[in-house]
């Protein structure tokens, strides 16, 4: 695969709404992002949503947003996934993808 094209690195914040907490969505998001080469973090919010930040190859980040918008972990009832602060990056700010508490 080689070195990723830096022009294709993106960053964004996301928030997933619906019945999404307590169903392994944070863990599954971390596992999928790690496998896809996406860095950042995810956590449960006090408002009952899942929030986080993703940085990585645009194609992989787009796939994750689609998954978070339409599918999610088994048992999730996703209403929507909002994306904010989307932009391009020349280098990643995170070394891995973590669950925050």
DSSP file (Angstrom, degrees, kcal/mol; ACC not computed):
  #  RESIDUE AA STRUCTURE BP1 BP2  ACC     N-H-->O    O-->H-N    N-H-->O    O-->H-N    TCO  KAPPA ALPHA  PHI   PSI    X-CA   Y-CA   Z-CA
    1    1 A X              0   0    0      0, 0.0     2,-0.0     0, 0.0     0, 0.0   0.000 360.0 360.0 360.0 -37.5    0.0    0.0    0.0
    2    2 A X        -     0   0    0      2,-0.0     2,-0.3     0, 0.0     0, 0.0  -0.243 360.0 -18.0  80.6-169.1    2.9    2.4    0.7
    3    3 A X  S    S-     0   0    0      1,-0.1     3,-0.0    -2,-0.0     2,-0.0  -0.579  75.7-112.7 -76.5 131.2    2.8    5.8    2.2
    4    4 A X        -     0   0    0     -2,-0.3     2,-0.5     1,-0.1    -1,-0.1  -0.338  32.1-104.3 -64.9 146.4   -0.6    7.4    2.2
    5    5 A X    >   -     0   0    0      1,-0.2     3,-2.3     3,-0.1     4,-0.2  -0.602  27.0-145.7 -69.5 116.5   -1.1   10.5    0.0
    6    6 A X  G >  S+     0   0    0     -2,-0.5     3,-1.4     1,-0.3    83,-0.3   0.738  94.4  68.3 -63.1 -21.4   -1.1   13.4    2.5
    7    7 A X  G 3  S+     0   0    0      1,-0.3    -1,-0.3    81,-0.1    -2,-0.1   0.714  97.6  54.5 -68.2 -17.2   -3.6   15.3    0.3
    8    8 A X  G <  S+     0   0    0     -3,-2.3    50,-3.0    80,-0.1     2,-0.4   0.349  79.7 111.1 -99.8   6.2   -6.2   12.6    1.2
    9    9 A X  E <   -A   57   0A   0     -3,-1.4    80,-2.5    80,-0.5     2,-0.3  -0.685  46.6-179.1 -81.7 130.0   -5.8   12.9    5.0
   10   10 A X  E     -AB  56  88A   0     46,-2.9    46,-2.1    -2,-0.4     2,-0.3  -0.864  17.3-156.2-126.8 160.8   -8.9   14.4    6.7
   11   11 A X  E     +AB  55  87A   0     76,-2.6    76,-2.3    -2,-0.3     2,-0.3  -0.981  20.8 157.6-132.5 146.8  -10.0   15.3   10.2
   12   12 A X  E     -A   54   0A   0     42,-2.0    42,-2.6    -2,-0.3     2,-0.4  -0.981  33.9-128.5-162.2 157.4  -13.6   15.7   11.5
   13   13 A X  E     -AB  53  84A   0     71,-2.9    71,-2.7    -2,-0.3     2,-0.3  -0.854  30.9-168.4-103.5 146.0  -15.6   15.6   14.7
   14   14 A X  E     -AB  52  83A   0     38,-2.6    38,-2.0    -2,-0.4     2,-0.3  -0.961  16.2-168.1-136.8 155.4  -18.7   13.4   14.8
   15   15 A X  E     -AB  51  82A   0     67,-1.9    67,-2.7    -2,-0.3     2,-0.5  -0.968  11.6-153.8-143.2 126.4  -21.7   12.8   17.1
   16   16 A X  E     -AB  50  81A   0     34,-2.9    34,-1.7    -2,-0.3     2,-0.3  -0.887  12.7-162.1-106.5 125.6  -24.1    9.8   16.8
   17   17 A X  E     + B   0  80A   0     63,-3.0    62,-2.6    -2,-0.5    63,-1.1  -0.753  44.7  52.3-107.2 151.7  -27.7   10.3   17.9
   18   18 A X  E    S- B   0  78A   0     -2,-0.3     2,-1.3    60,-0.3     3,-0.3  -0.870 107.7 -25.9 128.1-159.1  -30.2    7.6   18.8
   19   19 A X  E    S+ B   0  77A   0     58,-2.2    58,-1.9    -2,-0.3    30,-0.1  -0.738  88.3 130.0 -89.5  89.9  -30.2    4.6   21.1
   20   20 A X    >   +     0   0    0     -2,-1.3     3,-0.6    28,-0.5     5,-0.5   0.537  33.2  91.4-125.7 -12.6  -26.4    4.2   20.9
   21   21 A X  T 3  S+     0   0    0     27,-0.3    29,-0.1    -3,-0.3    28,-0.0  -0.644  86.6  23.3 -91.8 148.7  -25.0    3.9   24.4
   22   22 A X  T 3  S+     0   0    0     -2,-0.3    -1,-0.2     1,-0.0    -3,-0.0   0.630  97.3  95.6  79.3  14.3  -24.4    0.5   26.2
   23   23 A X  S <  S-     0   0    0     -3,-0.6    53,-0.2    50,-0.0    -2,-0.1   0.035 103.1-100.5-125.5  24.6  -24.3   -1.4   22.9
   24   24 A X  S  > S+     0   0    0     49,-0.1     4,-3.0     1,-0.1     5,-0.3   0.641  79.7 134.8  67.8  16.6  -20.5   -1.6   22.3
   25   25 A X  H  > S+     0   0    0     -5,-0.5     4,-2.3     2,-0.2     5,-0.2   0.894  71.1  48.8 -66.5 -37.8  -20.6    1.3   19.8
   26   26 A X  H  > S+     0   0    0      2,-0.2     4,-2.4    -6,-0.2    -1,-0.2   0.940 115.4  44.4 -65.5 -44.1  -17.5    3.0   21.3
   27   27 A X  H  > S+     0   0    0      2,-0.2     4,-2.7     1,-0.2    -2,-0.2   0.932 115.1  47.2 -64.8 -45.9  -15.6   -0.3   21.4
   28   28 A X  H  X S+     0   0    0     -4,-3.0     4,-2.5     2,-0.2     5,-0.2   0.876 111.4  52.0 -64.8 -36.6  -16.7   -1.3   17.8
   29   29 A X  H  X S+     0   0    0     -4,-2.3     4,-2.6    -5,-0.3     5,-0.2   0.938 111.2  47.3 -63.6 -46.1  -15.8    2.2   16.6
   30   30 A X  H  X S+     0   0    0     -4,-2.4     4,-2.7     1,-0.2     5,-0.2   0.939 113.6  47.7 -59.2 -47.3  -12.3    2.0   18.1
   31   31 A X  H  X S+     0   0    0     -4,-2.7     4,-2.1     1,-0.2    -2,-0.2   0.913 114.5  45.3 -63.1 -43.7  -11.7   -1.5   16.7
   32   32 A X  H  X S+     0   0    0     -4,-2.5     4,-1.8     2,-0.2    -1,-0.2   0.906 114.3  48.5 -67.4 -41.8  -12.9   -0.5   13.2
   33   33 A X  H  X>S+     0   0    0     -4,-2.6     5,-3.0    -5,-0.2     4,-0.6   0.921 110.9  50.5 -64.7 -43.4  -11.0    2.7   13.1
   34   34 A X  H ><5S+     0   0    0     -4,-2.7     3,-1.1    -5,-0.2    -1,-0.2   0.926 111.6  48.1 -59.2 -45.5   -7.8    1.0   14.3
   35   35 A X  H 3<5S+     0   0    0     -4,-2.1    -1,-0.2     1,-0.2    -2,-0.2   0.829 112.6  49.5 -63.8 -32.6   -8.2   -1.6   11.6
   36   36 A X  H 3<5S-     0   0    0     -4,-1.8    -1,-0.2    -5,-0.1    21,-0.2   0.451 117.1-109.9 -88.4  -1.4   -8.8    1.1    9.0
   37   37 A X  T <<5 +     0   0    0     -3,-1.1     2,-0.4    -4,-0.6    20,-0.3   0.749  69.9 144.2  78.9  23.3   -5.7    3.2   10.0
   38   38 A X      < -     0   0    0     -5,-3.0    -1,-0.3    -6,-0.2     2,-0.2  -0.806  32.1-159.7 -97.2 136.1   -7.9    6.0   11.5
   39   39 A X  E     +C   55   0A   0     16,-3.2    16,-2.4    -2,-0.4     2,-0.3  -0.697  41.7  73.8-109.2 166.1   -6.6    7.8   14.6
   40   40 A X  E     -Cd  54  97A   0     56,-2.5    58,-2.0    -2,-0.2     2,-0.3  -0.990  67.7 -81.0 137.5-144.3   -8.5    9.9   17.1
   41   41 A X  E     -Cd  53  98A   0     12,-1.9    12,-2.2    -2,-0.3     2,-0.3  -0.977  21.6-159.1-158.5 164.6  -10.9    9.1   20.0
   42   42 A X  E     +Cd  52  99A   0     56,-1.7    58,-2.9    -2,-0.3     2,-0.3  -0.986  16.7 164.2-147.8 149.1  -14.5    8.3   20.9
   43   43 A X  E     -C   51   0A   0      8,-2.6     8,-2.7    -2,-0.3     2,-0.3  -0.988  40.0 -97.1-159.1 162.5  -16.6    8.5   24.1
   44   44 A X  E     -C   50   0A   0     56,-0.4     2,-0.2    -2,-0.3     6,-0.2  -0.646  40.9-141.6 -77.1 139.5  -20.1    8.5   25.5
   45   45 A X    >   -     0   0    0      4,-2.9     3,-1.5    -2,-0.3   -24,-0.0  -0.657  20.2-117.6 -99.1 162.0  -21.5   12.0   26.1
   46   46 A X  T 3  S+     0   0    0      1,-0.3    -1,-0.1    -2,-0.2    -2,-0.0   0.702 113.4  65.1 -67.0 -18.9  -23.7   13.0   29.0
   47   47 A X  T 3  S-     0   0    0      2,-0.1    -1,-0.3     1,-0.0     3,-0.1   0.431 121.5-103.5 -85.1   0.8  -26.4   13.8   26.5
   48   48 A X  S <  S+     0   0    0     -3,-1.5   -28,-0.5     1,-0.3   -27,-0.3   0.580  86.3 111.4  89.9   9.9  -26.7   10.1   25.6
   49   49 A X        -     0   0    0    -32,-0.1    -4,-2.9   -29,-0.1     2,-0.5  -0.518  69.0-115.9-104.6 176.3  -24.9   10.4   22.3
   50   50 A X  E     -AC  16  44A   0    -34,-1.7   -34,-2.9    -6,-0.2     2,-0.3  -0.976  36.1-175.6-111.6 128.3  -21.5    9.1   21.1
   51   51 A X  E     +AC  15  43A   0     -8,-2.7    -8,-2.6    -2,-0.5     2,-0.3  -0.875  13.5 132.9-123.4 156.5  -19.0   11.8   20.2
   52   52 A X  E     -AC  14  42A   0    -38,-2.0   -38,-2.6    -2,-0.3     2,-0.4  -0.993  42.3-107.7-177.9-177.3  -15.5   11.6   18.8
   53   53 A X  E     -AC  13  41A   0    -12,-2.2   -12,-1.9    -2,-0.3     2,-0.4  -0.998  24.4-165.2-134.3 135.6  -12.8   12.8   16.4
   54   54 A X  E     +AC  12  40A   0    -42,-2.6   -42,-2.0    -2,-0.4     2,-0.4  -0.961   7.8 177.6-122.8 141.5  -11.4   10.9   13.4
   55   55 A X  E     +AC  11  39A   0    -16,-2.4   -16,-3.2    -2,-0.4     2,-0.3  -0.991  35.4  78.4-139.5 133.1   -8.3   11.6   11.4
   56   56 A X  E    S-A   10   0A   0    -46,-2.1   -46,-2.9    -2,-0.4   -18,-0.1  -0.991  77.8  -8.6 164.4-166.7   -7.0    9.5    8.5
   57   57 A X  E  >  -A    9   0A   0     -2,-0.3     4,-2.6   -20,-0.3     3,-0.4  -0.347  60.1-129.3 -59.4 132.4   -7.4    8.6    4.9
   58   58 A X  H  > S+     0   0    0    -50,-3.0     4,-2.8     1,-0.2     5,-0.2   0.879 105.8  53.5 -52.3 -45.3  -10.5   10.2    3.4
   59   59 A X  H  > S+     0   0    0      1,-0.2     4,-1.7     2,-0.2    -1,-0.2   0.906 112.7  43.4 -59.5 -43.1  -11.8    7.0    1.9
   60   60 A X  H  > S+     0   0    0     -3,-0.4     4,-2.1     2,-0.2    -1,-0.2   0.894 113.5  50.4 -71.3 -40.6  -11.6    5.2    5.2
   61   61 A X  H  X S+     0   0    0     -4,-2.6     4,-2.4     1,-0.2    -2,-0.2   0.912 109.3  52.4 -63.2 -42.1  -13.1    8.0    7.3
   62   62 A X  H  X S+     0   0    0     -4,-2.8     4,-2.1    -5,-0.3    -1,-0.2   0.901 108.2  51.1 -59.9 -41.3  -16.0    8.3    4.8
   63   63 A X  H  X S+     0   0    0     -4,-1.7     4,-2.3    -5,-0.2    -1,-0.2   0.900 109.9  49.9 -62.9 -41.0  -16.7    4.6    5.2
   64   64 A X  H  X S+     0   0    0     -4,-2.1     4,-2.9     2,-0.2    -2,-0.2   0.908 109.2  50.6 -65.4 -41.5  -16.7    5.0    9.0
   65   65 A X  H  X S+     0   0    0     -4,-2.4     4,-1.6     2,-0.2    -1,-0.2   0.901 110.3  50.5 -64.1 -39.4  -19.1    7.9    8.9
   66   66 A X  H  X S+     0   0    0     -4,-2.1     4,-1.9     2,-0.2     5,-0.4   0.936 111.9  47.6 -61.1 -45.6  -21.4    5.8    6.6
   67   67 A X  H  X>S+     0   0    0     -4,-2.3     4,-2.2     1,-0.2     5,-1.6   0.911 113.6  47.3 -61.7 -43.5  -21.2    2.9    9.1
   68   68 A X  H  <5S+     0   0    0     -4,-2.9    -1,-0.2     1,-0.2    -2,-0.2   0.744 115.1  47.7 -69.9 -23.3  -21.9    5.3   12.1
   69   69 A X  H  <5S+     0   0    0     -4,-1.6    -2,-0.2    -5,-0.2    -1,-0.2   0.774 129.4  14.4 -86.1 -28.5  -24.8    6.9   10.1
   70   70 A X  H  <5S+     0   0    0     -4,-1.9    -3,-0.2    -5,-0.2    -2,-0.2   0.692 132.0  14.7-123.1 -26.7  -26.6    3.8    9.0
   71   71 A X  T  <5 +     0   0    0     -4,-2.2     7,-0.2    -5,-0.4    -3,-0.2   0.752  64.3 161.1-122.1 -70.2  -25.5    0.6   10.8
   72   72 A X      < -     0   0    0     -5,-1.6     3,-0.1     5,-0.1    -4,-0.1  -0.166  58.7 -26.2  68.2-168.3  -23.5    0.9   14.0
   73   73 A X  S >  S-     0   0    0      1,-0.2     3,-2.1   -53,-0.1   -48,-0.1  -0.333  85.9 -77.1 -74.1 157.6  -23.1   -2.0   16.4
   74   74 A X  T 3  S+     0   0    0      1,-0.2    -1,-0.2   -50,-0.1     3,-0.1  -0.322 120.9  23.6 -54.8 134.4  -25.8   -4.7   16.7
   75   75 A X  T 3  S+     0   0    0      1,-0.3    -1,-0.2    -3,-0.1     2,-0.1   0.180  90.3 131.6  93.6 -16.0  -28.8   -3.4   18.7
   76   76 A X    <   -     0   0    0     -3,-2.1     2,-0.5   -53,-0.2    -1,-0.3  -0.418  44.1-158.2 -69.2 142.9  -28.1    0.3   17.9
   77   77 A X  E     -B   19   0A   0    -58,-1.9   -58,-2.2    -2,-0.1     2,-0.5  -0.865  17.9-163.4-119.3  93.8  -31.0    2.4   16.7
   78   78 A X  E     +B   18   0A   0     -2,-0.5   -60,-0.3   -60,-0.2     3,-0.1  -0.662  20.0 179.4 -87.1 125.4  -29.2    5.3   14.9
   79   79 A X  E     -     0   0A   0    -62,-2.6     2,-0.3    -2,-0.5   -61,-0.2   0.884  67.1 -36.7 -84.3 -46.9  -31.2    8.4   14.2
   80   80 A X  E     -B   17   0A   0    -63,-1.1   -63,-3.0   -12,-0.1     2,-0.4  -0.981  43.5-131.4-168.5 164.0  -28.3   10.3   12.6
   81   81 A X  E     -B   16   0A   0     -2,-0.3     2,-0.4   -65,-0.2   -65,-0.2  -0.978  23.7-156.0-127.9 117.0  -24.6   11.1   12.6
   82   82 A X  E     -B   15   0A   0    -67,-2.7   -67,-1.9    -2,-0.4     2,-0.4  -0.768   3.3-155.9 -95.4 137.5  -23.6   14.7   12.5
   83   83 A X  E     +B   14   0A   0     -2,-0.4     2,-0.3   -69,-0.2   -69,-0.2  -0.938  17.2 173.7-113.5 133.3  -20.1   15.7   11.2
   84   84 A X  E     +B   13   0A   0    -71,-2.7   -71,-2.9    -2,-0.4    -2,-0.0  -0.899  53.9  21.8-133.3 162.0  -18.5   19.0   12.2
   85   85 A X  E    S+     0   0A   0     -2,-0.3     2,-0.3   -73,-0.2    -1,-0.1   0.839  73.7 178.7  53.3  41.8  -15.1   20.7   11.7
   86   86 A X  E     +     0   0A   0    -74,-0.1     2,-0.3    -3,-0.1   -74,-0.2  -0.556  13.1 137.5 -77.9 137.7  -14.2   18.7    8.7
   87   87 A X  E     -B   11   0A   0    -76,-2.3   -76,-2.6    -2,-0.3     2,-0.3  -0.968  49.2 -88.5-164.3 177.2  -10.9   19.6    7.0
   88   88 A X  E     -B   10   0A   0     -2,-0.3     2,-0.3   -78,-0.2   -78,-0.3  -0.682  34.5-156.3 -97.8 153.9   -7.7   18.4    5.4
   89   89 A X        -     0   0    0    -80,-2.5   -80,-0.5   -83,-0.3     3,-0.1  -0.933  22.5-158.5-127.8 150.5   -4.5   17.5    7.3
   90   90 A X  S    S+     0   0    0      1,-0.4     2,-0.3    -2,-0.3    -1,-0.1   0.673  88.8   6.3 -95.2 -24.4   -0.9   17.3    6.3
   91   91 A X  S    S-     0   0    0    -82,-0.1    -1,-0.4   -35,-0.0     2,-0.2  -0.987  84.6 -98.8-153.3 156.4   -0.2   15.0    9.3
   92   92 A X        -     0   0    0     -2,-0.3   -81,-0.0     1,-0.1   -52,-0.0  -0.478  16.4-154.9 -77.4 144.1   -2.1   13.1   12.0
   93   93 A X  S    S+     0   0    0     -2,-0.2     2,-0.3   -54,-0.1    -1,-0.1   0.608  77.1  57.9 -90.3 -15.0   -2.4   14.6   15.5
   94   94 A X        -     0   0    0      1,-0.1   -55,-0.1   -39,-0.0    -2,-0.1  -0.858  64.0-150.9-119.6 151.5   -3.0   11.2   17.2
   95   95 A X  S    S-     0   0    0     -2,-0.3     2,-0.2   -55,-0.1    -1,-0.1   0.756  80.3  -6.5 -88.3 -27.7   -0.9    8.0   17.3
   96   96 A X  S    S-     0   0    0    -56,-0.1   -56,-2.5     2,-0.0     2,-0.5  -0.781  78.6 -88.6-149.4-170.9   -3.9    5.7   17.7
   97   97 A X  E     -d   40   0A   0    -58,-0.3     2,-0.3    -2,-0.2   -56,-0.3  -0.969  48.2-177.7-116.7 123.6   -7.6    5.5   18.2
   98   98 A X  E     -d   41   0A   0    -58,-2.0   -56,-1.7    -2,-0.5     2,-0.5  -0.819  30.2-124.3-123.7 155.9   -8.7    5.5   21.9
   99   99 A X  E     -d   42   0A   0     -2,-0.3     2,-0.3   -58,-0.2   -56,-0.2  -0.881  32.6-155.7 -92.9 126.9  -11.9    5.3   24.0
  100  100 A X              0   0    0    -58,-2.9   -56,-0.4    -2,-0.5   -59,-0.0  -0.739 360.0 360.0-102.8 154.6  -12.1    8.3   26.3
  101  101 A X              0   0    0     -2,-0.3    -1,-0.1   -58,-0.1   -58,-0.1   0.347 360.0 360.0-125.1 360.0  -14.0    8.4   29.6
